Amino acid sequence: MAWGTARKRFRAEVCAGVATAIATVLTLLVPEWIEVVFGVDPDHGDGSLEWVIATCFALATLGLATLSWLDRPRREG
């Protein structure tokens, strides 16, 4: 694989990982964002949907962190 392609993929994985980490923290700090953004209350105020979403974001963050670590650019030599 070309050095430039690997570097671009690494950067994309890091950026996506940071974005999902921020989304995890924001979902935990402001769990009502779904109601505010979409104007619906799918879990009727019990917060279960927010926990599911935060867990999915956290798992995505861990997966992207693992991928970016495996794809990290290494200098040969």
PDB file of N, CA, C and O in Angstrom, chain B, residues numbered from 101:
ATOM      1  N   MET B 101       0.847  -1.168   0.000  1.00  0.00           N
ATOM      2  CA  MET B 101       0.000   0.000   0.000  1.00  0.00           C
ATOM      3  C   MET B 101       0.894   1.234   0.000  1.00  0.00           C
ATOM      4  O   MET B 101       1.932   1.259   0.661  1.00  0.00           O
ATOM      5  N   ALA B 102       0.493   2.234  -0.730  1.00  0.00           N
ATOM      6  CA  ALA B 102       1.272   3.452  -0.836  1.00  0.00           C
ATOM      7  C   ALA B 102       1.272   4.201   0.495  1.00  0.00           C
ATOM      8  O   ALA B 102       0.300   4.163   1.249  1.00  0.00           O
ATOM      9  N   TRP B 103       2.388   4.882   0.764  1.00  0.00           N
ATOM     10  CA  TRP B 103       2.540   5.626   2.014  1.00  0.00           C
ATOM     11  C   TRP B 103       1.443   6.674   2.168  1.00  0.00           C
ATOM     12  O   TRP B 103       0.893   6.831   3.259  1.00  0.00           O
ATOM     13  N   GLY B 104       1.114   7.396   1.093  1.00  0.00           N
ATOM     14  CA  GLY B 104       0.095   8.441   1.158  1.00  0.00           C
ATOM     15  C   GLY B 104      -1.290   7.898   1.474  1.00  0.00           C
ATOM     16  O   GLY B 104      -2.034   8.516   2.236  1.00  0.00           O
ATOM     17  N   THR B 105      -1.647   6.758   0.903  1.00  0.00           N
ATOM     18  CA  THR B 105      -2.958   6.150   1.156  1.00  0.00           C
ATOM     19  C   THR B 105      -3.075   5.713   2.613  1.00  0.00           C
ATOM     20  O   THR B 105      -4.106   5.934   3.248  1.00  0.00           O
ATOM     21  N   ALA B 106      -2.032   5.100   3.137  1.00  0.00           N
ATOM     22  CA  ALA B 106      -2.053   4.655   4.537  1.00  0.00           C
ATOM     23  C   ALA B 106      -2.153   5.847   5.471  1.00  0.00           C
ATOM     24  O   ALA B 106      -2.864   5.792   6.475  1.00  0.00           O
ATOM     25  N   ARG B 107      -1.457   6.911   5.154  1.00  0.00           N
ATOM     26  CA  ARG B 107      -1.481   8.107   5.990  1.00  0.00           C
ATOM     27  C   ARG B 107      -2.878   8.747   5.978  1.00  0.00           C
ATOM     28  O   ARG B 107      -3.362   9.191   7.019  1.00  0.00           O
ATOM     29  N   LYS B 108      -3.520   8.794   4.818  1.00  0.00           N
ATOM     30  CA  LYS B 108      -4.866   9.357   4.721  1.00  0.00           C
ATOM     31  C   LYS B 108      -5.862   8.519   5.514  1.00  0.00           C
ATOM     32  O   LYS B 108      -6.716   9.060   6.216  1.00  0.00           O
ATOM     33  N   ARG B 109      -5.751   7.200   5.400  1.00  0.00           N
ATOM     34  CA  ARG B 109      -6.661   6.329   6.142  1.00  0.00           C
ATOM     35  C   ARG B 109      -6.450   6.494   7.641  1.00  0.00           C
ATOM     36  O   ARG B 109      -7.414   6.542   8.405  1.00  0.00           O
ATOM     37  N   PHE B 110      -5.184   6.581   8.064  1.00  0.00           N
ATOM     38  CA  PHE B 110      -4.874   6.787   9.479  1.00  0.00           C
ATOM     39  C   PHE B 110      -5.499   8.087   9.982  1.00  0.00           C
ATOM     40  O   PHE B 110      -6.118   8.108  11.046  1.00  0.00           O
ATOM     41  N   ARG B 111      -5.338   9.166   9.224  1.00  0.00           N
ATOM     42  CA  ARG B 111      -5.902  10.449   9.628  1.00  0.00           C
ATOM     43  C   ARG B 111      -7.426  10.401   9.684  1.00  0.00           C
ATOM     44  O   ARG B 111      -8.027  10.962  10.600  1.00  0.00           O
ATOM     45  N   ALA B 112      -8.051   9.745   8.725  1.00  0.00           N
ATOM     46  CA  ALA B 112      -9.508   9.614   8.715  1.00  0.00           C
ATOM     47  C   ALA B 112      -9.985   8.834   9.941  1.00  0.00           C
ATOM     48  O   ALA B 112     -10.983   9.202  10.560  1.00  0.00           O
ATOM     49  N   GLU B 113      -9.277   7.765  10.292  1.00  0.00           N
ATOM     50  CA  GLU B 113      -9.654   6.966  11.459  1.00  0.00           C
ATOM     51  C   GLU B 113      -9.487   7.767  12.745  1.00  0.00           C
ATOM     52  O   GLU B 113     -10.320   7.676  13.646  1.00  0.00           O
ATOM     53  N   VAL B 114      -8.424   8.544  12.834  1.00  0.00           N
ATOM     54  CA  VAL B 114      -8.206   9.364  14.027  1.00  0.00           C
ATOM     55  C   VAL B 114      -9.302  10.436  14.133  1.00  0.00           C
ATOM     56  O   VAL B 114      -9.865  10.639  15.208  1.00  0.00           O
ATOM     57  N   CYS B 115      -9.601  11.114  13.028  1.00  0.00           N
ATOM     58  CA  CYS B 115     -10.644  12.149  13.047  1.00  0.00           C
ATOM     59  C   CYS B 115     -12.001  11.565  13.411  1.00  0.00           C
ATOM     60  O   CYS B 115     -12.731  12.149  14.212  1.00  0.00           O
ATOM     61  N   ALA B 116     -12.344  10.429  12.838  1.00  0.00           N
ATOM     62  CA  ALA B 116     -13.620   9.782  13.161  1.00  0.00           C
ATOM     63  C   ALA B 116     -13.642   9.330  14.614  1.00  0.00           C
ATOM     64  O   ALA B 116     -14.675   9.428  15.276  1.00  0.00           O
ATOM     65  N   GLY B 117     -12.523   8.839  15.114  1.00  0.00           N
ATOM     66  CA  GLY B 117     -12.436   8.430  16.517  1.00  0.00           C
ATOM     67  C   GLY B 117     -12.623   9.591  17.471  1.00  0.00           C
ATOM     68  O   GLY B 117     -13.306   9.462  18.487  1.00  0.00           O
ATOM     69  N   VAL B 118     -12.020  10.723  17.149  1.00  0.00           N
ATOM     70  CA  VAL B 118     -12.186  11.922  17.976  1.00  0.00           C
ATOM     71  C   VAL B 118     -13.644  12.381  17.936  1.00  0.00           C
ATOM     72  O   VAL B 118     -14.208  12.754  18.965  1.00  0.00           O
ATOM     73  N   ALA B 119     -14.247  12.355  16.762  1.00  0.00           N
ATOM     74  CA  ALA B 119     -15.644  12.773  16.632  1.00  0.00           C
ATOM     75  C   ALA B 119     -16.574  11.882  17.456  1.00  0.00           C
ATOM     76  O   ALA B 119     -17.476  12.384  18.125  1.00  0.00           O
ATOM     77  N   THR B 120     -16.363  10.573  17.414  1.00  0.00           N
ATOM     78  CA  THR B 120     -17.229   9.679  18.190  1.00  0.00           C
ATOM     79  C   THR B 120     -16.952   9.811  19.685  1.00  0.00           C
ATOM     80  O   THR B 120     -17.864   9.645  20.495  1.00  0.00           O
ATOM     81  N   ALA B 121     -15.711  10.105  20.061  1.00  0.00           N
ATOM     82  CA  ALA B 121     -15.408  10.329  21.478  1.00  0.00           C
ATOM     83  C   ALA B 121     -16.122  11.585  21.981  1.00  0.00           C
ATOM     84  O   ALA B 121     -16.679  11.592  23.079  1.00  0.00           O
ATOM     85  N   ILE B 122     -16.103  12.637  21.176  1.00  0.00           N
ATOM     86  CA  ILE B 122     -16.811  13.865  21.548  1.00  0.00           C
ATOM     87  C   ILE B 122     -18.311  13.604  21.627  1.00  0.00           C
ATOM     88  O   ILE B 122     -18.977  14.084  22.544  1.00  0.00           O
ATOM     89  N   ALA B 123     -18.843  12.851  20.675  1.00  0.00           N
ATOM     90  CA  ALA B 123     -20.273  12.524  20.689  1.00  0.00           C
ATOM     91  C   ALA B 123     -20.635  11.705  21.922  1.00  0.00           C
ATOM     92  O   ALA B 123     -21.716  11.886  22.483  1.00  0.00           O
ATOM     93  N   THR B 124     -19.753  10.808  22.354  1.00  0.00           N
ATOM     94  CA  THR B 124     -19.995  10.019  23.566  1.00  0.00           C
ATOM     95  C   THR B 124     -20.102  10.926  24.774  1.00  0.00           C
ATOM     96  O   THR B 124     -21.050  10.828  25.554  1.00  0.00           O
ATOM     97  N   VAL B 125     -19.126  11.811  24.929  1.00  0.00           N
ATOM     98  CA  VAL B 125     -19.111  12.707  26.083  1.00  0.00           C
ATOM     99  C   VAL B 125     -20.321  13.639  26.070  1.00  0.00           C
ATOM    100  O   VAL B 125     -20.961  13.843  27.101  1.00  0.00           O
ATOM    101  N   LEU B 126     -20.632  14.203  24.904  1.00  0.00           N
ATOM    102  CA  LEU B 126     -21.781  15.096  24.822  1.00  0.00           C
ATOM    103  C   LEU B 126     -23.092  14.373  25.119  1.00  0.00           C
ATOM    104  O   LEU B 126     -23.980  14.935  25.759  1.00  0.00           O
ATOM    105  N   THR B 127     -23.214  13.132  24.657  1.00  0.00           N
ATOM    106  CA  THR B 127     -24.429  12.361  24.938  1.00  0.00           C
ATOM    107  C   THR B 127     -24.563  12.080  26.427  1.00  0.00           C
ATOM    108  O   THR B 127     -25.669  12.086  26.967  1.00  0.00           O
ATOM    109  N   LEU B 128     -23.437  11.832  27.092  1.00  0.00           N
ATOM    110  CA  LEU B 128     -23.488  11.588  28.533  1.00  0.00           C
ATOM    111  C   LEU B 128     -23.763  12.871  29.324  1.00  0.00           C
ATOM    112  O   LEU B 128     -24.436  12.837  30.354  1.00  0.00           O
ATOM    113  N   LEU B 129     -23.237  14.009  28.833  1.00  0.00           N
ATOM    114  CA  LEU B 129     -23.438  15.277  29.540  1.00  0.00           C
ATOM    115  C   LEU B 129     -24.798  15.911  29.254  1.00  0.00           C
ATOM    116  O   LEU B 129     -25.409  16.508  30.139  1.00  0.00           O
ATOM    117  N   VAL B 130     -25.270  15.777  28.005  1.00  0.00           N
ATOM    118  CA  VAL B 130     -26.546  16.385  27.594  1.00  0.00           C
ATOM    119  C   VAL B 130     -27.398  15.294  26.946  1.00  0.00           C
ATOM    120  O   VAL B 130     -27.520  15.254  25.722  1.00  0.00           O
ATOM    121  N   PRO B 131     -27.986  14.413  27.749  1.00  0.00           N
ATOM    122  CA  PRO B 131     -28.722  13.287  27.186  1.00  0.00           C
ATOM    123  C   PRO B 131     -30.010  13.664  26.469  1.00  0.00           C
ATOM    124  O   PRO B 131     -30.568  12.838  25.747  1.00  0.00           O
ATOM    125  N   GLU B 132     -30.493  14.877  26.647  1.00  0.00           N
ATOM    126  CA  GLU B 132     -31.742  15.293  26.016  1.00  0.00           C
ATOM    127  C   GLU B 132     -31.554  15.807  24.595  1.00  0.00           C
ATOM    128  O   GLU B 132     -32.494  16.352  24.017  1.00  0.00           O
ATOM    129  N   TRP B 133     -30.372  15.650  24.017  1.00  0.00           N
ATOM    130  CA  TRP B 133     -30.134  16.226  22.687  1.00  0.00           C
ATOM    131  C   TRP B 133     -31.033  15.614  21.623  1.00  0.00           C
ATOM    132  O   TRP B 133     -31.367  16.285  20.646  1.00  0.00           O
ATOM    133  N   ILE B 134     -31.427  14.374  21.784  1.00  0.00           N
ATOM    134  CA  ILE B 134     -32.307  13.741  20.796  1.00  0.00           C
ATOM    135  C   ILE B 134     -33.665  14.444  20.788  1.00  0.00           C
ATOM    136  O   ILE B 134     -34.216  14.741  19.728  1.00  0.00           O
ATOM    137  N   GLU B 135     -34.190  14.703  21.979  1.00  0.00           N
ATOM    138  CA  GLU B 135     -35.466  15.394  22.070  1.00  0.00           C
ATOM    139  C   GLU B 135     -35.374  16.805  21.486  1.00  0.00           C
ATOM    140  O   GLU B 135     -36.295  17.266  20.812  1.00  0.00           O
ATOM    141  N   VAL B 136     -34.263  17.482  21.747  1.00  0.00           N
ATOM    142  CA  VAL B 136     -34.088  18.854  21.268  1.00  0.00           C
ATOM    143  C   VAL B 136     -33.927  18.887  19.751  1.00  0.00           C
ATOM    144  O   VAL B 136     -34.570  19.689  19.074  1.00  0.00           O
ATOM    145  N   VAL B 137     -33.070  18.020  19.219  1.00  0.00           N
ATOM    146  CA  VAL B 137     -32.760  18.044  17.788  1.00  0.00           C
ATOM    147  C   VAL B 137     -33.933  17.533  16.955  1.00  0.00           C
ATOM    148  O   VAL B 137     -34.310  18.158  15.964  1.00  0.00           O
ATOM    149  N   PHE B 138     -34.511  16.398  17.352  1.00  0.00           N
ATOM    150  CA  PHE B 138     -35.538  15.756  16.534  1.00  0.00           C
ATOM    151  C   PHE B 138     -36.966  16.055  16.982  1.00  0.00           C
ATOM    152  O   PHE B 138     -37.907  15.787  16.236  1.00  0.00           O
ATOM    153  N   GLY B 139     -37.143  16.593  18.158  1.00  0.00           N
ATOM    154  CA  GLY B 139     -38.475  16.934  18.638  1.00  0.00           C
ATOM    155  C   GLY B 139     -39.328  15.736  19.004  1.00  0.00           C
ATOM    156  O   GLY B 139     -40.555  15.835  19.026  1.00  0.00           O
ATOM    157  N   VAL B 140     -38.704  14.610  19.289  1.00  0.00           N
ATOM    158  CA  VAL B 140     -39.435  13.414  19.714  1.00  0.00           C
ATOM    159  C   VAL B 140     -38.805  12.876  20.994  1.00  0.00           C
ATOM    160  O   VAL B 140     -37.650  13.169  21.301  1.00  0.00           O
ATOM    161  N   ASP B 141     -39.571  12.094  21.727  1.00  0.00           N
ATOM    162  CA  ASP B 141     -39.076  11.470  22.957  1.00  0.00           C
ATOM    163  C   ASP B 141     -39.307   9.964  22.852  1.00  0.00           C
ATOM    164  O   ASP B 141     -40.267   9.444  23.420  1.00  0.00           O
ATOM    165  N   PRO B 142     -38.430   9.258  22.126  1.00  0.00           N
ATOM    166  CA  PRO B 142     -38.670   7.839  21.848  1.00  0.00           C
ATOM    167  C   PRO B 142     -38.644   6.932  23.075  1.00  0.00           C
ATOM    168  O   PRO B 142     -39.281   5.879  23.071  1.00  0.00           O
ATOM    169  N   ASP B 143     -37.919   7.320  24.123  1.00  0.00           N
ATOM    170  CA  ASP B 143     -37.868   6.458  25.314  1.00  0.00           C
ATOM    171  C   ASP B 143     -38.735   6.990  26.448  1.00  0.00           C
ATOM    172  O   ASP B 143     -38.660   6.488  27.570  1.00  0.00           O
ATOM    173  N   HIS B 144     -39.551   7.992  26.172  1.00  0.00           N
ATOM    174  CA  HIS B 144     -40.507   8.568  27.120  1.00  0.00           C
ATOM    175  C   HIS B 144     -39.830   9.024  28.414  1.00  0.00           C
ATOM    176  O   HIS B 144     -40.369   8.859  29.508  1.00  0.00           O
ATOM    177  N   GLY B 145     -38.627   9.607  28.261  1.00  0.00           N
ATOM    178  CA  GLY B 145     -37.960  10.233  29.396  1.00  0.00           C
ATOM    179  C   GLY B 145     -37.176   9.335  30.316  1.00  0.00           C
ATOM    180  O   GLY B 145     -36.648   9.823  31.315  1.00  0.00           O
ATOM    181  N   ASP B 146     -37.067   8.040  30.038  1.00  0.00           N
ATOM    182  CA  ASP B 146     -36.323   7.186  30.963  1.00  0.00           C
ATOM    183  C   ASP B 146     -34.816   7.139  30.684  1.00  0.00           C
ATOM    184  O   ASP B 146     -34.065   6.590  31.490  1.00  0.00           O
ATOM    185  N   GLY B 147     -34.363   7.698  29.567  1.00  0.00           N
ATOM    186  CA  GLY B 147     -32.941   7.795  29.281  1.00  0.00           C
ATOM    187  C   GLY B 147     -32.287   6.559  28.703  1.00  0.00           C
ATOM    188  O   GLY B 147     -31.077   6.555  28.475  1.00  0.00           O
ATOM    189  N   SER B 148     -33.052   5.513  28.460  1.00  0.00           N
ATOM    190  CA  SER B 148     -32.454   4.273  27.965  1.00  0.00           C
ATOM    191  C   SER B 148     -31.878   4.425  26.563  1.00  0.00           C
ATOM    192  O   SER B 148     -30.826   3.860  26.262  1.00  0.00           O
ATOM    193  N   LEU B 149     -32.548   5.176  25.711  1.00  0.00           N
ATOM    194  CA  LEU B 149     -32.038   5.373  24.352  1.00  0.00           C
ATOM    195  C   LEU B 149     -30.705   6.119  24.380  1.00  0.00           C
ATOM    196  O   LEU B 149     -29.794   5.797  23.619  1.00  0.00           O
ATOM    197  N   GLU B 150     -30.595   7.109  25.252  1.00  0.00           N
ATOM    198  CA  GLU B 150     -29.345   7.853  25.359  1.00  0.00           C
ATOM    199  C   GLU B 150     -28.194   6.954  25.796  1.00  0.00           C
ATOM    200  O   GLU B 150     -27.076   7.103  25.304  1.00  0.00           O
ATOM    201  N   TRP B 151     -28.451   6.027  26.711  1.00  0.00           N
ATOM    202  CA  TRP B 151     -27.410   5.088  27.139  1.00  0.00           C
ATOM    203  C   TRP B 151     -26.997   4.158  26.008  1.00  0.00           C
ATOM    204  O   TRP B 151     -25.817   3.838  25.860  1.00  0.00           O
ATOM    205  N   VAL B 152     -27.968   3.726  25.212  1.00  0.00           N
ATOM    206  CA  VAL B 152     -27.648   2.870  24.062  1.00  0.00           C
ATOM    207  C   VAL B 152     -26.803   3.640  23.051  1.00  0.00           C
ATOM    208  O   VAL B 152     -25.818   3.118  22.529  1.00  0.00           O
ATOM    209  N   ILE B 153     -27.189   4.871  22.783  1.00  0.00           N
ATOM    210  CA  ILE B 153     -26.437   5.690  21.830  1.00  0.00           C
ATOM    211  C   ILE B 153     -25.035   5.969  22.350  1.00  0.00           C
ATOM    212  O   ILE B 153     -24.071   5.862  21.592  1.00  0.00           O
ATOM    213  N   ALA B 154     -24.898   6.327  23.629  1.00  0.00           N
ATOM    214  CA  ALA B 154     -23.576   6.586  24.214  1.00  0.00           C
ATOM    215  C   ALA B 154     -22.709   5.328  24.158  1.00  0.00           C
ATOM    216  O   ALA B 154     -21.512   5.414  23.887  1.00  0.00           O
ATOM    217  N   THR B 155     -23.302   4.168  24.411  1.00  0.00           N
ATOM    218  CA  THR B 155     -22.551   2.907  24.339  1.00  0.00           C
ATOM    219  C   THR B 155     -22.090   2.626  22.916  1.00  0.00           C
ATOM    220  O   THR B 155     -20.957   2.193  22.705  1.00  0.00           O
ATOM    221  N   CYS B 156     -22.958   2.868  21.941  1.00  0.00           N
ATOM    222  CA  CYS B 156     -22.576   2.670  20.535  1.00  0.00           C
ATOM    223  C   CYS B 156     -21.448   3.618  20.131  1.00  0.00           C
ATOM    224  O   CYS B 156     -20.498   3.211  19.463  1.00  0.00           O
ATOM    225  N   PHE B 157     -21.556   4.884  20.540  1.00  0.00           N
ATOM    226  CA  PHE B 157     -20.487   5.843  20.252  1.00  0.00           C
ATOM    227  C   PHE B 157     -19.176   5.402  20.906  1.00  0.00           C
ATOM    228  O   PHE B 157     -18.114   5.488  20.290  1.00  0.00           O
ATOM    229  N   ALA B 158     -19.250   4.933  22.146  1.00  0.00           N
ATOM    230  CA  ALA B 158     -18.039   4.500  22.852  1.00  0.00           C
ATOM    231  C   ALA B 158     -17.411   3.285  22.165  1.00  0.00           C
ATOM    232  O   ALA B 158     -16.190   3.213  22.025  1.00  0.00           O
ATOM    233  N   LEU B 159     -18.239   2.337  21.741  1.00  0.00           N
ATOM    234  CA  LEU B 159     -17.712   1.166  21.037  1.00  0.00           C
ATOM    235  C   LEU B 159     -17.099   1.565  19.694  1.00  0.00           C
ATOM    236  O   LEU B 159     -16.068   1.023  19.294  1.00  0.00           O
ATOM    237  N   ALA B 160     -17.728   2.504  19.007  1.00  0.00           N
ATOM    238  CA  ALA B 160     -17.167   2.996  17.747  1.00  0.00           C
ATOM    239  C   ALA B 160     -15.822   3.682  17.997  1.00  0.00           C
ATOM    240  O   ALA B 160     -14.887   3.524  17.213  1.00  0.00           O
ATOM    241  N   THR B 161     -15.728   4.438  19.082  1.00  0.00           N
ATOM    242  CA  THR B 161     -14.465   5.096  19.432  1.00  0.00           C
ATOM    243  C   THR B 161     -13.374   4.068  19.680  1.00  0.00           C
ATOM    244  O   THR B 161     -12.253   4.220  19.193  1.00  0.00           O
ATOM    245  N   LEU B 162     -13.692   3.030  20.429  1.00  0.00           N
ATOM    246  CA  LEU B 162     -12.700   1.978  20.695  1.00  0.00           C
ATOM    247  C   LEU B 162     -12.286   1.263  19.419  1.00  0.00           C
ATOM    248  O   LEU B 162     -11.106   0.973  19.221  1.00  0.00           O
ATOM    249  N   GLY B 163     -13.246   0.979  18.558  1.00  0.00           N
ATOM    250  CA  GLY B 163     -12.931   0.321  17.292  1.00  0.00           C
ATOM    251  C   GLY B 163     -12.054   1.185  16.403  1.00  0.00           C
ATOM    252  O   GLY B 163     -11.091   0.700  15.810  1.00  0.00           O
ATOM    253  N   LEU B 164     -12.387   2.463  16.312  1.00  0.00           N
ATOM    254  CA  LEU B 164     -11.590   3.370  15.483  1.00  0.00           C
ATOM    255  C   LEU B 164     -10.200   3.595  16.079  1.00  0.00           C
ATOM    256  O   LEU B 164      -9.224   3.725  15.341  1.00  0.00           O
ATOM    257  N   ALA B 165     -10.108   3.641  17.394  1.00  0.00           N
ATOM    258  CA  ALA B 165      -8.796   3.776  18.030  1.00  0.00           C
ATOM    259  C   ALA B 165      -7.928   2.561  17.733  1.00  0.00           C
ATOM    260  O   ALA B 165      -6.733   2.695  17.469  1.00  0.00           O
ATOM    261  N   THR B 166      -8.529   1.381  17.775  1.00  0.00           N
ATOM    262  CA  THR B 166      -7.794   0.161  17.456  1.00  0.00           C
ATOM    263  C   THR B 166      -7.344   0.159  16.001  1.00  0.00           C
ATOM    264  O   THR B 166      -6.190  -0.156  15.708  1.00  0.00           O
ATOM    265  N   LEU B 167      -8.244   0.510  15.090  1.00  0.00           N
ATOM    266  CA  LEU B 167      -7.879   0.564  13.674  1.00  0.00           C
ATOM    267  C   LEU B 167      -6.772   1.578  13.412  1.00  0.00           C
ATOM    268  O   LEU B 167      -5.830   1.294  12.671  1.00  0.00           O
ATOM    269  N   SER B 168      -6.882   2.757  14.017  1.00  0.00           N
ATOM    270  CA  SER B 168      -5.855   3.767  13.778  1.00  0.00           C
ATOM    271  C   SER B 168      -4.517   3.339  14.377  1.00  0.00           C
ATOM    272  O   SER B 168      -3.466   3.659  13.822  1.00  0.00           O
ATOM    273  N   TRP B 169      -4.540   2.622  15.499  1.00  0.00           N
ATOM    274  CA  TRP B 169      -3.286   2.121  16.070  1.00  0.00           C
ATOM    275  C   TRP B 169      -2.664   1.071  15.158  1.00  0.00           C
ATOM    276  O   TRP B 169      -1.449   1.056  14.963  1.00  0.00           O
ATOM    277  N   LEU B 170      -3.492   0.195  14.602  1.00  0.00           N
ATOM    278  CA  LEU B 170      -2.965  -0.824  13.689  1.00  0.00           C
ATOM    279  C   LEU B 170      -2.465  -0.227  12.392  1.00  0.00           C
ATOM    280  O   LEU B 170      -1.526  -0.752  11.793  1.00  0.00           O
ATOM    281  N   ASP B 171      -3.078   0.867  11.944  1.00  0.00           N
ATOM    282  CA  ASP B 171      -2.703   1.510  10.678  1.00  0.00           C
ATOM    283  C   ASP B 171      -1.748   2.678  10.854  1.00  0.00           C
ATOM    284  O   ASP B 171      -1.468   3.402   9.899  1.00  0.00           O
ATOM    285  N   ARG B 172      -1.249   2.865  12.058  1.00  0.00           N
ATOM    286  CA  ARG B 172      -0.381   4.024  12.290  1.00  0.00           C
ATOM    287  C   ARG B 172       0.833   3.979  11.370  1.00  0.00           C
ATOM    288  O   ARG B 172       1.399   2.915  11.120  1.00  0.00           O
ATOM    289  N   PRO B 173       1.215   5.123  10.879  1.00  0.00           N
ATOM    290  CA  PRO B 173       2.381   5.169   9.987  1.00  0.00           C
ATOM    291  C   PRO B 173       3.651   4.798  10.739  1.00  0.00           C
ATOM    292  O   PRO B 173       3.911   5.308  11.828  1.00  0.00           O
ATOM    293  N   ARG B 174       4.416   3.931  10.165  1.00  0.00           N
ATOM    294  CA  ARG B 174       5.691   3.520  10.739  1.00  0.00           C
ATOM    295  C   ARG B 174       6.791   3.788   9.732  1.00  0.00           C
ATOM    296  O   ARG B 174       6.640   3.530   8.537  1.00  0.00           O
ATOM    297  N   ARG B 175       7.860   4.290  10.216  1.00  0.00           N
ATOM    298  CA  ARG B 175       8.982   4.548   9.325  1.00  0.00           C
ATOM    299  C   ARG B 175       9.807   3.281   9.192  1.00  0.00           C
ATOM    300  O   ARG B 175      10.127   2.614  10.176  1.00  0.00           O
ATOM    301  N   GLU B 176      10.137   2.972   7.961  1.00  0.00           N
ATOM    302  CA  GLU B 176      10.959   1.793   7.722  1.00  0.00           C
ATOM    303  C   GLU B 176      12.424   2.193   7.821  1.00  0.00           C
ATOM    304  O   GLU B 176      12.821   3.295   7.442  1.00  0.00           O
ATOM    305  N   GLY B 177      13.202   1.270   8.336  1.00  0.00           N
ATOM    306  CA  GLY B 177      14.630   1.553   8.334  1.00  0.00           C
ATOM    307  C   GLY B 177      15.303   1.401   9.617  1.00  0.00           C
ATOM    308  O   GLY B 177      16.511   1.619   9.710  1.00  0.00           O
TER     309      GLY B 177
END
